[in-house]
Amino acid sequence: MSWPCVPTRWQKSSYSGNQTNCVEVCEMSEVENWRKSSQSSTGNACVEVGELSGGAAVRDSKDRDGGYFVTDRAQWSAFIAAVKDGRFER
């Protein structure tokens, strides 16, 4: 099952002091505006991309509850550049 939001920034709890066994807390960003790839046409084998404040989330449209992976802006930009450059063509 997909979480409605993803961690965007982790930090150690202020109650942990200098200890190494600490609790970390994070800010969460909601995934918004899921959309199907424009290259998917009308087929069922589609990729959907969701907006995040710090990047993008990607999931399989056939299994929306199966989870997704998250990229930051730099990773997403590098991936898009590689796709546009044809580096994934067979």
Secondary structure, DSSP 4 states (H G I P E B T S, - for coil): ---SEEEEEEEE-GGGTT-SS--EEEEEEE-EEEEE-GGGTT-S--EEEEEETTEEEEEETT-GGG--EEEEHHHHHHHHHHHHTTTT--
